[in-house]
């Protein structure tokens, strides 16, 4: 099939990536030959998080099937702010912040996508958007946009209730221009993104049709939430980052192994590269055996993001910690660490305060509840009182292991002067 091993649309649909598509039959025919496709990421932080993984994995499948991905870092659009899926405007960022974040994200994406030998491109849309002359842009691009149609788009319609700035109103034009620019300079014929980007993708396809008389396509991904209704990538401690400095490989592994049983098959399809036959077998596991499927999900997801060595370490640490209650003293350096002043432990610190300060619980009231309900442990021993004092006597080889529930651990160490 002209350099394409298998039609990637079949793979994406089978694995649950496709929510909407401009024209399925035409798009499938397009993907029978190598195609240039793109996904945009706005650099609003110095790292992407688990919520960005679905489009990243879609690009991984595109590249594996013989297509050429373009990653567009939105250094220009981030200066405007995307209203899609937001109830209020993002805080405006400086160009210096955006540029710094953009470089960090490019580096991060290279763990997933092979940019060597022109197999994929990482571009920053600031390179072409910041050069635009406003009047020329309005005359050449803006005249093709109907304000009525723009206001009917879901992203704008929601924001009209809370207030939509003129700055954000321009976002759709700029993203459409990105698609046209990539079509013109790189022959890009497919844009992909979250389902909240559907209106922006259609606007780009329409602009290309008007300016070039060509048909291009768009695919959107479902906006993922867990079976318990939580947005992907969120935990009690906040976002789960792809940067190991912000979320350690062990914490990343634990995020996946702690997923709801109902989500495991779906997440194996989306967030790993395991063959579908193997995923189907794992999906048959029930009861206690589903723990193995969760371990496979955690290991494979961590390996893709952080490499095999870190995945091996995270798995070994997780297995060791689950043996703690059986009297095994196997604390690994990969467990997250919280340091505390020696003087505070000499005086003693109430357990519920330390559980909150270390990040195992969001609030002190949550920590009190956890301990009162018998879900808190120190060195494998259940705490009986929320105000029990934890002291130097609880240290074991200069360390103390706290556990919340069955699966969340943190290691307490004394700060070194």
Secondary structure, 3 states (H helix, E strand, C coil): CCCCCCCHHHHHHHHCCCCEECCHHHHHHHCCCCCEEEEEECCCCCCCEHHHHHHHHHHHHHHHCCCEEEEEECCCHHHCCCCCCCCCCCCCCCHHHHHHHHHHHHHHHCCCCCCHHHCEEEEECHHHHCCCCHHHHHHHCHHHCCHHHHHHCHHHHHHHCCCCCHHHHCHHHHHHHHHHHHHHHHCEEEEEEEHHHHHHHHHHHHHHHHHHCCCCEEEEECCCECCCCCECCEECCEECECCCCCCCHHHHHHHHHCCCHHHHHHHHHHHCCCCHHHHHHHHCCCHHHHHHHHHHHHHHHHHHHHCHHHHHHHHHHHHHHCCHHHCCCCCCCCCCEEEECHHHHHHCEEHHHHHHHCCCCCCHHHHHHHHHCCCEEECCEECCCCCCEECHHHCECCEEEEEECCCEEEEEEECCC
